[in-house]
Amino acid sequence: MKIKLLTIAAVTVLSLAGCKKTEAPAADAAAPAASADTVKAGTGVAECDQYLEKVYACISDKVPEAQRDMMKQGIEQSKSAWNGIADKSALAAQCKTAMEQAKTSFGAMGCTF
């Protein structure tokens, strides 16, 4: 139950932050610098690591700079919460669900997973 709540909270924070889009993303040379911006997932669950890495890359590349920090903090909070779970047996399914939700949420921003 705790894992499900953490997953829902993470997806909600990321989705809501994406909805606050008030300016068009700059199409300047920021993209190459953003590609070096990554998260070292290391949760021990492949599905969760994939989710964290792909969503973080999307945020770095597609989200307007004014909103990136808040969204990246959400990713870091999810990572910390997932790293703190001792029994990770149910975590893979939760991360798969989070990835499916992220495909919809972040697809509107031009991200593909």
Backbone as CSV, one residue per row, in Angstrom:
resi,resn,N_x,N_y,N_z,CA_x,CA_y,CA_z,C_x,C_y,C_z
1,MET,0.828,-1.186,0.000,0.000,0.000,0.000,0.874,1.252,0.000
2,LYS,1.943,1.233,0.829,2.834,2.388,0.906,3.510,2.632,-0.436
3,ILE,3.898,1.556,-1.113,4.547,1.668,-2.414,3.578,2.290,-3.417
4,LYS,2.336,1.836,-3.388,1.343,2.359,-4.323,1.113,3.847,-4.088
5,LEU,1.038,4.252,-2.837,0.847,5.668,-2.526,2.032,6.507,-2.982
6,LEU,3.238,5.995,-2.786,4.430,6.720,-3.228,4.448,6.868,-4.743
7,THR,4.071,5.811,-5.439,4.041,5.857,-6.894,3.006,6.852,-7.384
8,ILE,1.833,6.786,-6.801,0.773,7.714,-7.199,1.189,9.145,-6.910
9,ALA,1.807,9.375,-5.755,2.257,10.724,-5.405,3.290,11.234,-6.402
10,ALA,4.235,10.382,-6.775,5.278,10.789,-7.715,4.695,11.141,-9.074
11,VAL,3.813,10.297,-9.568,3.210,10.544,-10.869,2.344,11.802,-10.826
12,THR,1.628,11.997,-9.728,0.777,13.170,-9.592,1.596,14.446,-9.591
13,VAL,2.680,14.472,-8.823,3.538,15.660,-8.774,4.080,15.976,-10.158
14,LEU,4.535,14.960,-10.835,5.107,15.170,-12.159,4.041,15.608,-13.165
15,SER,2.878,15.028,-13.073,1.798,15.396,-13.988,1.319,16.816,-13.748
16,LEU,1.140,17.164,-12.490,0.676,18.510,-12.173,1.694,19.564,-12.563
17,ALA,2.942,19.265,-12.366,3.978,20.226,-12.734,3.972,20.445,-14.245
18,GLY,3.707,19.400,-14.999,3.642,19.528,-16.444,2.443,20.351,-16.905
19,CYS,1.403,20.384,-16.113,0.196,21.140,-16.475,0.373,22.638,-16.295
20,LYS,1.347,23.054,-15.546,1.559,24.466,-15.268,2.342,25.158,-16.366
21,LYS,2.438,24.545,-17.480,3.205,25.059,-18.607,2.634,26.392,-19.069
22,THR,3.389,27.470,-18.864,2.908,28.797,-19.233,3.738,29.431,-20.340
23,GLU,4.817,28.825,-20.676,5.658,29.374,-21.726,6.125,28.252,-22.637
24,ALA,6.406,28.581,-23.857,6.894,27.587,-24.796,8.358,27.291,-24.487
25,PRO,8.762,26.025,-24.569,10.162,25.703,-24.337,11.054,26.372,-25.372
26,ALA,12.174,26.829,-24.911,13.125,27.481,-25.816,13.727,26.449,-26.748
27,ALA,13.849,26.791,-27.983,14.418,25.879,-28.969,15.854,26.284,-29.269
28,ASP,16.555,26.711,-28.230,17.935,27.141,-28.447,18.902,26.006,-28.154
29,ALA,20.119,26.350,-27.845,21.164,25.348,-27.637,21.082,24.698,-26.262
30,ALA,19.994,24.824,-25.543,19.871,24.232,-24.212,19.766,22.716,-24.279
31,ALA,19.233,22.164,-25.331,19.036,20.726,-25.433,20.328,19.922,-25.314
32,PRO,21.426,20.284,-25.990,22.639,19.491,-25.822,23.141,19.489,-24.383
33,ALA,23.034,20.605,-23.695,23.476,20.646,-22.308,22.569,19.791,-21.446
34,ALA,21.285,19.739,-21.744,20.334,18.968,-20.956,20.580,17.477,-21.089
35,SER,21.094,17.021,-22.222,21.299,15.598,-22.414,22.326,15.026,-21.454
36,ALA,23.212,15.854,-20.916,24.191,15.393,-19.944,23.592,15.322,-18.542
37,ASP,22.389,15.825,-18.375,21.700,15.873,-17.104,20.956,14.559,-16.895
38,THR,21.449,13.708,-16.019,20.835,12.402,-15.799,20.693,12.124,-14.317
39,VAL,19.922,11.122,-14.008,19.758,10.658,-12.635,20.393,9.273,-12.547
40,LYS,21.087,9.020,-11.474,21.634,7.686,-11.247,20.624,6.958,-10.380
41,ALA,19.810,6.138,-11.028,18.673,5.527,-10.354,19.119,4.583,-9.239
42,GLY,19.651,3.440,-9.570,20.197,2.511,-8.586,19.231,2.019,-7.520
43,THR,17.954,1.810,-7.879,16.992,1.327,-6.891,17.117,-0.169,-6.669
44,GLY,17.737,-0.853,-7.606,17.823,-2.311,-7.509,16.662,-2.998,-8.204
45,VAL,15.753,-2.224,-8.772,14.601,-2.765,-9.511,14.660,-2.168,-10.919
46,ALA,14.861,-3.025,-11.908,15.071,-2.554,-13.279,13.932,-1.658,-13.773
47,GLU,12.693,-2.025,-13.478,11.552,-1.232,-13.935,11.560,0.161,-13.318
48,CYS,11.965,0.263,-12.082,12.012,1.559,-11.403,13.169,2.401,-11.925
49,ASP,14.304,1.761,-12.136,15.448,2.480,-12.684,15.118,3.030,-14.069
50,GLN,14.449,2.212,-14.882,14.069,2.645,-16.227,13.099,3.824,-16.142
51,TYR,12.125,3.734,-15.269,11.157,4.821,-15.092,11.873,6.113,-14.707
52,LEU,12.712,6.043,-13.679,13.401,7.233,-13.190,14.277,7.856,-14.270
53,GLU,15.034,7.030,-14.970,15.944,7.540,-15.994,15.193,8.164,-17.166
54,LYS,14.132,7.519,-17.625,13.399,8.040,-18.786,12.632,9.311,-18.444
55,VAL,11.985,9.327,-17.290,11.235,10.523,-16.910,12.192,11.682,-16.651
56,TYR,13.313,11.421,-16.009,14.295,12.470,-15.739,14.838,13.039,-17.050
57,ALA,15.114,12.165,-18.011,15.604,12.630,-19.313,14.556,13.474,-20.018
58,CYS,13.303,13.060,-19.925,12.217,13.830,-20.534,12.137,15.211,-19.903
59,ILE,12.188,15.252,-18.590,12.124,16.530,-17.872,13.275,17.429,-18.314
60,SER,14.462,16.861,-18.389,15.650,17.638,-18.757,15.567,18.175,-20.173
61,ASP,14.890,17.440,-21.050,14.871,17.798,-22.464,13.629,18.580,-22.889
62,LYS,12.476,18.292,-22.312,11.217,18.830,-22.839,10.506,19.843,-21.943
63,VAL,10.795,19.842,-20.661,10.068,20.717,-19.730,10.730,22.091,-19.692
64,PRO,9.933,23.143,-19.701,10.510,24.492,-19.599,11.381,24.622,-18.350
65,GLU,12.465,25.326,-18.496,13.456,25.435,-17.431,12.858,25.884,-16.101
66,ALA,11.875,26.758,-16.134,11.271,27.272,-14.903,10.585,26.181,-14.089
67,GLN,10.242,25.072,-14.710,9.534,23.995,-14.025,10.398,22.771,-13.751
68,ARG,11.576,22.726,-14.319,12.418,21.533,-14.214,12.799,21.175,-12.786
69,ASP,13.236,22.154,-12.004,13.723,21.842,-10.659,12.663,21.160,-9.815
70,MET,11.439,21.675,-9.860,10.371,21.084,-9.068,10.106,19.639,-9.509
71,MET,10.099,19.408,-10.798,9.833,18.066,-11.304,10.986,17.116,-10.988
72,LYS,12.193,17.612,-11.078,13.353,16.780,-10.749,13.374,16.436,-9.262
73,GLN,12.914,17.347,-8.427,12.816,17.055,-6.994,11.826,15.914,-6.762
74,GLY,10.740,15.903,-7.528,9.775,14.805,-7.431,10.407,13.471,-7.789
75,ILE,11.229,13.469,-8.837,11.932,12.242,-9.234,12.890,11.798,-8.125
76,GLU,13.627,12.745,-7.567,14.566,12.416,-6.488,13.831,11.876,-5.262
77,GLN,12.653,12.429,-4.959,11.864,11.943,-3.830,11.383,10.516,-4.083
78,SER,10.954,10.241,-5.300,10.535,8.878,-5.640,11.708,7.919,-5.486
79,LYS,12.853,8.328,-6.006,14.050,7.489,-5.927,14.404,7.195,-4.473
80,SER,14.401,8.215,-3.635,14.724,8.021,-2.214,13.724,7.092,-1.542
81,ALA,12.449,7.292,-1.838,11.414,6.447,-1.235,11.586,5.000,-1.680
82,TRP,11.811,4.790,-2.970,11.960,3.435,-3.474,13.236,2.782,-2.955
83,ASN,14.302,3.549,-2.799,15.539,2.996,-2.243,15.358,2.581,-0.790
84,GLY,14.452,3.234,-0.077,14.233,2.944,1.328,13.339,1.753,1.599
85,ILE,12.773,1.168,0.573,11.885,0.020,0.748,12.715,-1.254,0.810
86,ALA,12.581,-1.975,1.900,13.360,-3.198,2.091,12.848,-4.331,1.202
87,ASP,11.544,-4.561,1.194,10.946,-5.627,0.391,10.488,-5.034,-0.934
88,LYS,11.282,-5.234,-1.956,11.024,-4.621,-3.256,10.241,-5.529,-4.200
89,SER,9.650,-6.594,-3.661,8.956,-7.555,-4.519,7.770,-6.948,-5.258
90,ALA,7.048,-6.036,-4.642,5.884,-5.425,-5.289,6.243,-4.150,-6.053
91,LEU,7.462,-3.698,-5.886,7.873,-2.421,-6.468,7.919,-2.444,-7.995
92,ALA,8.314,-3.551,-8.589,8.406,-3.638,-10.052,7.052,-3.367,-10.702
93,ALA,6.000,-3.945,-10.168,4.665,-3.731,-10.735,4.240,-2.275,-10.586
94,GLN,4.550,-1.666,-9.462,4.197,-0.274,-9.248,4.942,0.640,-10.215
95,CYS,6.183,0.335,-10.476,6.972,1.149,-11.402,6.498,0.971,-12.843
96,LYS,6.029,-0.232,-13.188,5.450,-0.442,-14.517,4.204,0.420,-14.674
97,THR,3.389,0.467,-13.627,2.188,1.299,-13.655,2.564,2.771,-13.778
98,ALA,3.566,3.192,-13.025,4.025,4.585,-13.093,4.521,4.923,-14.495
99,MET,5.197,3.987,-15.145,5.701,4.217,-16.502,4.543,4.374,-17.482
100,GLU,3.520,3.553,-17.349,2.357,3.667,-18.236,1.670,5.014,-18.051
101,GLN,1.555,5.459,-16.816,0.952,6.758,-16.547,1.827,7.885,-17.074
102,ALA,3.121,7.719,-16.958,4.055,8.741,-17.444,4.006,8.855,-18.966
103,LYS,3.775,7.736,-19.648,3.677,7.778,-21.112,2.561,8.722,-21.531
104,THR,1.470,8.668,-20.808,0.342,9.555,-21.118,0.655,10.984,-20.708
105,SER,1.105,11.158,-19.481,1.365,12.494,-18.941,2.441,13.234,-19.722
106,PHE,3.536,12.562,-19.956,4.670,13.210,-20.608,4.599,13.154,-22.127
107,GLY,3.738,12.304,-22.658,3.532,12.257,-24.098,3.033,13.582,-24.633
108,ALA,2.235,14.259,-23.815,1.717,15.571,-24.215,2.830,16.602,-24.360
109,MET,3.958,16.358,-23.735,5.102,17.264,-23.828,6.053,16.878,-24.941
110,GLY,5.761,15.771,-25.618,6.623,15.327,-26.702,7.617,14.254,-26.305
111,CYS,7.457,13.681,-25.127,8.367,12.630,-24.682,7.843,11.281,-25.127
112,THR,8.744,10.409,-25.528,8.389,9.053,-25.879,9.213,8.109,-25.027
113,PHE,8.570,7.087,-24.548,9.269,6.109,-23.686,9.298,4.771,-24.356
